[in-house]
């Protein structure tokens, strides 16, 4: 009997647990550690922040649904990893041994790197977690009573730009529905070198399409921007030139602000010597295995991925949902191979498929693979993306409730589009020739 521990009960961790149960022998002991009792579908957080969703609509009881698949759930995060003894411990002192450890924790939100940011000790809101989005909604309701300038964006070092674009577009749509848009000047602030960069070096004609959308919605923007600090009602931003030096200083007044922070690795993971890069992200090989500890694998936002390109102001590479699922499938296939006495050779495609909702329309980004050079790259916009995002939300929550990672019809549909989770092996390629 093998013992597998999964750290994290988010999109990566829950998907990994279900896929492990499907692929591995029935007597495999699988335990998931989560930071609290509930799974949250984080892509829906921008909707929650404007009242278009309620928390109970985008969360579920993780332990209840994992138990249906004979997967143990611990609603407490791991506080310490001991790779030498192959064990983890919680803050309560419980020690759990493993044969394989999957790190799927997601990130630590590094609000402290920019003074005045964050919903707890700062003056900006966040949609990074469901509790943060819920708090943003409470403050948004007060804002509606006395609307004023809005600033939305992502600070230097951020890697997840999509939710910032989504949120400012959704705010625009919501305010127009409420007949308040004319009272709310909007500014988008980003460390990206241009609108539509997304941390990906652009996808298709994302620059032209996103700039056009911003203009149509009367949203101003600052790019190559560093947020130096945020005071109550005032954001201090340095607009930088191509060499990264300050070109112009801006003081942006706001009545409501949302900034995505830079990410770091969670403390328990970052503390393990040799496991991570200086930011605390897990260093893995092409098989999603730790470069130092063979029994440790990692998937999701907590994985170390270098920036797609050097930018004047620091930007990171995002980990999109399908890319994360690709990592998960890679790990499961490799663990299954080793337990069966075969070499672990599976590699993920790291394809990027992103549906960005804009309230009344949306943008779809496809980059195959995510890291250039790419075989396929395109961006499309339209109302269909808005409905596709709603459909995907319902579909993913259905998968989490029913304990499936990739139903056969999903695999078939994605395959028809040329979007696969795993790279073809040399054997597979030979068989097709």
matplotlib code that plots the C-alpha trace (Angstrom):
import matplotlib.pyplot as plt

x = [0.0, 1.3, 0.7, 0.2, -0.2, -1.6, -0.9, -3.7, -7.4, -7.7, -8.1, -4.7, -5.0, -8.6, -8.1, -4.9, -6.6, -9.5, -7.2, -4.9, -7.9, -9.0, -5.5, -3.9, -4.7, -7.7, -5.6, -3.6, -4.0, -4.6, -4.8, -5.5, -4.5, -6.5, -6.4, -9.9, -12.9, -14.0, -13.0, -13.3, -13.6, -11.3, -12.0, -15.4, -14.1, -14.4, -18.2, -18.4, -16.7, -19.6, -22.4, -23.0, -22.3, -22.7, -19.9, -22.1, -22.5, -18.8, -17.6, -18.2, -17.4, -14.1, -14.2, -17.7, -17.0, -13.5, -14.9, -17.1, -14.0, -12.3, -9.9, -9.1, -9.3, -7.6, -8.9, -5.6, -2.5, 0.8, 3.2, 6.4, 7.8, 10.6, 11.8, 14.5, 12.0, 9.2, 6.8, 4.7, 3.4, 0.5, 0.6, -1.2, 1.8, 0.3, 2.9, 2.0, 4.3, 4.2, 5.6, 4.8, 4.1, 2.2, 2.6, -0.4, -0.7, -1.1, 0.8, 1.4, 0.1, 3.0, 1.1, 3.9, 6.1, 4.1, 3.2, -0.5, -1.8, -4.1, -7.4, -6.2, -3.4, -3.8, -6.2, -6.8, -9.0, -8.2, -10.0, -7.2, -9.3, -13.0, -12.9, -11.0, -13.6, -16.4, -14.8, -14.4, -18.2, -19.0, -16.9, -18.2, -21.8, -20.6, -18.8, -22.0, -23.6, -20.9, -19.1, -15.8, -12.5, -11.5, -8.0, -7.5, -4.4, -1.4, 1.7, 5.3, 6.3, 2.7, 2.1, -1.7, -3.0, -6.3, -8.4, -7.4, -8.6, -11.7, -12.5, -12.2, -14.4, -16.9, -17.0, -17.6, -20.5, -22.0, -21.8, -23.4, -26.3, -26.7, -26.5, -23.5, -20.6, -20.6, -19.6, -16.6, -13.3, -11.4, -7.6, -5.9, -2.4, -0.1, 3.5, 3.0, 4.9, 1.7, -2.0, -2.8, 0.7, -0.8, 2.7, 2.7, 4.3, 0.9, -1.4, -2.3, -3.6, -4.3, -2.7, -4.9, -8.1, -7.6, -6.6, -9.6, -11.9, -10.3, -10.9, -14.5, -15.1, -13.3, -10.7, -7.4, -4.2, -0.7, 1.7, 5.4, 4.1, 5.5, 3.3, 5.5, 2.9, -0.8, -2.2, -5.9, -7.5, -4.3, -2.1, 1.5, 2.7, 6.0, 5.6, 8.9, 10.7, 12.1, 15.1, 13.0, 13.9, 11.2, 9.8, 6.9, 5.4, 1.6, -0.6, -3.9, -6.9, -9.4, -12.5, -12.2, -9.1, -8.2, -4.6, -3.2, 0.0, 3.1, 3.2, 5.6, 5.7, 3.9, 6.1, 6.1, 7.3, 9.7, 11.4, 12.7, 16.3, 16.8, 13.2, 12.5, 13.8, 14.5, 10.8, 9.7, 8.3, 9.0, 11.8, 10.6, 11.9, 9.8, 8.0, 6.8, 9.2, 11.3, 14.8, 16.2, 13.6, 12.4, 9.4, 8.0, 6.0, 4.3, 1.6, -0.2, 0.7, 3.4, 5.6, 8.6, 8.3, 10.7, 9.2, 8.4, 10.6, 12.5, 10.3, 11.2, 9.2, 9.1, 6.3, 5.8, 4.4, 0.8, -0.3, -3.7, -6.3, -5.7, -1.9, -2.4, -4.6, -1.8, 0.7, -1.7, -2.1, 1.7, 2.2, -0.5, 0.8, 4.4, 3.4, 1.2, 4.2, 6.6, 4.2, 3.8, 7.5, 7.8, 9.9, 8.2, 8.4, 5.1, 5.5, 2.8, 2.0, 1.6, -1.0, -2.7, -6.4, -8.0, -11.6, -11.7, -15.1, -15.8, -19.3, -21.2, -18.6, -15.3, -11.9, -10.6, -6.8, -5.2, -1.4, -0.1, 2.2, 2.2, 5.9, 7.1, 7.8, 4.2, 2.5, -0.8, -1.7, -4.9, -7.3, -11.0, -13.6, -17.4, -20.4, -20.0, -16.9, -19.0, -21.4, -18.6, -17.0, -20.4, -20.6, -17.1, -17.7, -20.8, -18.9, -15.8, -17.9, -19.8, -16.5, -15.4, -18.8, -18.6, -15.0, -13.8, -10.7, -11.2, -14.4, -14.0, -16.2, -13.9, -10.9, -12.5, -13.7, -10.3, -8.6, -10.6, -9.3, -5.7, -5.5, -3.9, -2.7, 0.3, 3.0, 3.1, 5.8, 8.3, 6.4, 3.1, 4.6, 6.1, 2.7, 1.1, 3.8]
y = [0.0, 3.4, 6.6, 9.8, 13.2, 16.2, 19.6, 22.0, 21.6, 24.0, 23.4, 21.5, 19.6, 18.4, 17.5, 15.6, 13.6, 12.6, 11.6, 9.6, 7.7, 6.9, 5.8, 4.1, 0.8, 0.8, 0.3, 3.5, 5.8, 9.4, 12.3, 15.9, 18.8, 22.0, 25.5, 25.3, 23.0, 24.3, 24.2, 27.5, 27.9, 31.0, 32.0, 33.1, 35.5, 38.7, 37.9, 37.5, 40.9, 42.7, 40.6, 38.4, 35.3, 34.3, 32.3, 29.2, 29.1, 28.8, 26.7, 23.2, 21.1, 19.5, 16.7, 15.6, 15.1, 13.6, 11.1, 9.7, 8.6, 7.2, 10.1, 11.4, 15.2, 17.2, 20.8, 22.2, 23.2, 21.5, 23.6, 21.6, 19.2, 16.8, 15.3, 13.2, 11.2, 11.6, 13.2, 16.3, 17.9, 20.3, 23.2, 20.9, 18.6, 15.8, 13.9, 12.1, 9.8, 9.6, 7.7, 10.5, 14.2, 16.4, 20.2, 22.0, 24.8, 27.7, 30.9, 33.2, 36.7, 39.0, 42.2, 43.3, 44.0, 47.2, 49.3, 50.0, 47.1, 44.3, 44.1, 43.6, 46.1, 48.2, 50.2, 48.0, 45.0, 41.6, 38.9, 36.3, 34.3, 33.9, 35.6, 38.5, 38.8, 38.6, 41.5, 43.4, 43.0, 44.5, 47.6, 47.8, 48.2, 51.2, 52.6, 52.5, 54.9, 57.5, 56.5, 58.0, 57.1, 53.4, 52.0, 48.3, 46.4, 44.3, 45.3, 44.7, 41.0, 39.9, 36.9, 36.5, 39.4, 37.9, 38.5, 42.2, 42.6, 40.7, 42.7, 46.1, 45.1, 43.5, 46.7, 48.7, 46.4, 46.5, 50.2, 50.7, 48.5, 50.6, 53.9, 55.0, 54.6, 58.3, 59.0, 56.6, 57.4, 54.2, 53.6, 50.2, 50.0, 47.1, 46.1, 44.6, 46.4, 46.8, 46.1, 42.4, 41.2, 38.9, 37.8, 35.7, 38.1, 38.6, 35.9, 36.5, 40.0, 40.4, 43.8, 45.4, 43.7, 44.6, 48.2, 48.6, 47.2, 49.5, 52.6, 51.6, 51.4, 54.7, 53.0, 54.8, 52.7, 52.9, 50.1, 49.6, 50.7, 50.2, 50.9, 52.5, 52.7, 53.2, 55.7, 56.0, 57.3, 57.8, 55.4, 56.4, 54.9, 55.2, 54.9, 53.5, 53.6, 50.7, 50.6, 50.2, 53.6, 56.0, 58.2, 59.9, 59.8, 59.6, 60.1, 58.4, 59.3, 56.5, 55.7, 52.0, 50.0, 46.4, 45.3, 41.8, 41.3, 39.4, 35.8, 33.9, 30.3, 29.4, 29.4, 25.6, 24.9, 27.8, 26.7, 23.4, 23.9, 22.9, 22.5, 26.0, 29.1, 32.3, 33.3, 30.0, 28.3, 24.6, 23.7, 20.8, 18.9, 18.2, 15.4, 17.8, 16.1, 18.1, 18.4, 17.5, 15.2, 12.3, 11.6, 15.1, 16.4, 19.8, 21.4, 24.7, 28.3, 27.1, 25.7, 27.7, 28.9, 31.6, 34.7, 34.3, 37.3, 40.1, 43.2, 46.7, 46.1, 42.7, 40.3, 36.7, 33.9, 32.9, 29.3, 29.0, 26.4, 24.0, 24.3, 23.3, 20.3, 19.3, 19.3, 17.2, 14.6, 14.5, 13.8, 11.1, 9.3, 9.3, 8.1, 5.3, 4.3, 4.0, 2.0, -0.4, -0.7, 1.4, 4.6, 7.9, 9.6, 11.6, 15.3, 18.0, 20.1, 23.3, 24.5, 27.8, 28.1, 31.1, 32.4, 35.9, 37.3, 41.0, 41.2, 41.4, 39.9, 38.1, 37.2, 33.7, 33.2, 30.0, 29.5, 26.0, 25.7, 28.6, 29.2, 30.5, 29.4, 28.2, 26.0, 27.8, 31.2, 33.2, 35.5, 35.8, 38.1, 37.9, 37.3, 33.6, 33.7, 35.2, 32.3, 29.8, 31.0, 30.5, 27.1, 26.2, 27.3, 25.0, 22.2, 22.4, 22.5, 19.4, 17.6, 18.5, 17.3, 14.1, 13.2, 13.3, 15.0, 14.6, 12.9, 11.1, 13.6, 16.5, 14.6, 14.0, 17.6, 19.1, 16.5, 17.6, 21.2, 19.9, 20.7, 17.8, 17.5, 15.3, 15.4, 12.4, 9.9, 8.8, 5.5, 7.2, 9.3, 6.2, 4.4, 7.3, 7.2]
z = [0.0, -1.0, 1.0, -0.9, 0.7, -1.3, 0.1, -0.9, -1.6, -4.5, -8.2, -8.4, -5.2, -5.5, -9.2, -8.2, -5.5, -7.7, -10.6, -8.2, -7.0, -10.6, -11.7, -8.7, -6.9, -4.7, -1.5, -2.1, 0.9, -0.2, 2.2, 1.3, 3.6, 3.1, 4.6, 5.9, 5.2, 1.8, -1.8, -3.7, -7.4, -7.5, -11.2, -10.0, -7.4, -9.6, -9.9, -6.1, -5.6, -7.4, -5.9, -9.0, -7.0, -3.4, -1.6, -1.3, -5.1, -5.8, -2.8, -1.5, 1.5, 0.5, 3.1, 2.2, -1.4, -1.1, 1.4, -1.4, -3.2, 0.0, 0.2, 3.7, 4.2, 6.9, 7.1, 8.3, 6.3, 6.6, 8.7, 8.2, 5.5, 6.4, 3.1, 4.7, 6.8, 4.2, 6.6, 7.1, 10.2, 11.0, 13.5, 16.0, 16.0, 14.0, 11.9, 8.7, 6.7, 2.9, 0.0, -2.4, -1.6, -4.0, -3.3, -4.7, -2.2, -4.4, -3.5, -0.5, -1.4, -0.9, -0.1, 2.2, -0.8, -1.6, 1.4, 1.7, -0.4, 0.7, 2.3, 5.9, 6.6, 3.4, 1.4, -1.6, -2.2, -3.7, -5.6, -5.1, -2.5, -1.9, 1.5, 0.0, -2.8, -0.2, 1.7, -1.6, -2.2, 1.2, 0.5, -3.1, -1.7, 0.4, -2.6, -4.7, -2.2, -3.0, -6.2, -7.3, -9.1, -9.3, -9.8, -10.7, -11.7, -10.8, -9.1, -10.1, -9.9, -10.4, -12.6, -12.7, -14.8, -16.1, -12.9, -13.0, -16.5, -15.7, -12.6, -14.2, -17.1, -14.8, -12.7, -15.8, -16.9, -13.4, -13.0, -16.5, -15.4, -12.3, -14.4, -12.3, -14.8, -15.6, -12.0, -11.9, -13.7, -14.2, -14.5, -15.1, -13.6, -14.6, -14.6, -18.1, -20.9, -22.9, -22.5, -23.3, -22.5, -19.7, -18.6, -21.8, -24.2, -25.7, -27.3, -30.9, -31.3, -27.6, -27.5, -30.2, -29.0, -25.3, -26.0, -28.2, -25.5, -22.9, -25.2, -25.9, -22.1, -21.4, -19.2, -19.0, -18.4, -17.1, -18.1, -17.2, -13.9, -10.4, -7.4, -4.8, -2.0, -1.4, 1.0, 2.0, -1.2, -3.1, -5.1, -5.9, -9.2, -11.1, -14.9, -16.2, -19.5, -21.5, -19.3, -16.2, -14.7, -13.6, -16.5, -14.7, -11.2, -10.8, -7.8, -8.6, -6.3, -5.7, -3.9, -4.6, -5.6, -6.3, -6.9, -7.5, -5.5, -6.4, -5.3, -3.2, -2.0, 1.2, 4.3, 4.9, 1.3, 1.1, 4.3, 2.8, 1.7, -2.0, -2.7, -4.0, -5.8, -3.8, -4.1, -2.6, -5.7, -6.2, -8.6, -10.8, -13.8, -17.0, -15.2, -12.4, -9.9, -7.4, -8.7, -5.3, -3.7, -5.9, -3.8, -4.1, -7.0, -7.5, -9.6, -9.9, -9.0, -6.5, -9.3, -10.3, -14.0, -15.3, -17.0, -20.6, -21.4, -19.7, -19.2, -18.1, -14.9, -13.4, -14.5, -13.9, -16.0, -15.1, -14.5, -16.2, -15.3, -18.1, -17.6, -14.0, -15.0, -17.4, -14.5, -12.4, -15.1, -15.6, -11.9, -11.7, -14.8, -13.4, -10.0, -11.5, -13.8, -10.9, -8.8, -11.7, -12.1, -15.2, -15.8, -15.1, -18.5, -18.8, -19.7, -19.6, -22.6, -20.5, -22.9, -21.9, -22.4, -20.7, -20.7, -19.4, -18.6, -19.2, -17.7, -21.0, -23.3, -22.9, -24.4, -25.0, -25.1, -26.4, -26.4, -27.3, -25.5, -23.0, -23.2, -26.7, -29.4, -29.9, -32.3, -31.9, -30.6, -30.9, -29.1, -29.8, -28.3, -28.0, -25.9, -26.3, -24.0, -21.2, -21.5, -21.9, -18.6, -16.8, -18.3, -17.3, -13.7, -13.4, -15.1, -12.9, -9.7, -11.1, -11.5, -7.9, -6.5, -8.4, -8.0, -11.6, -13.1, -16.8, -18.0, -21.4, -23.2, -22.0, -23.2, -26.6, -27.1, -26.1, -28.3, -31.3, -30.7, -30.5, -26.8, -24.9, -21.3, -22.0, -24.7, -27.0, -26.2, -28.8, -28.9, -29.6, -32.4, -33.9, -33.9, -35.8, -38.6]

ax = plt.figure().add_subplot(projection="3d")
ax.plot(x, y, z, "-o")
ax.set_aspect("equal")
plt.show()
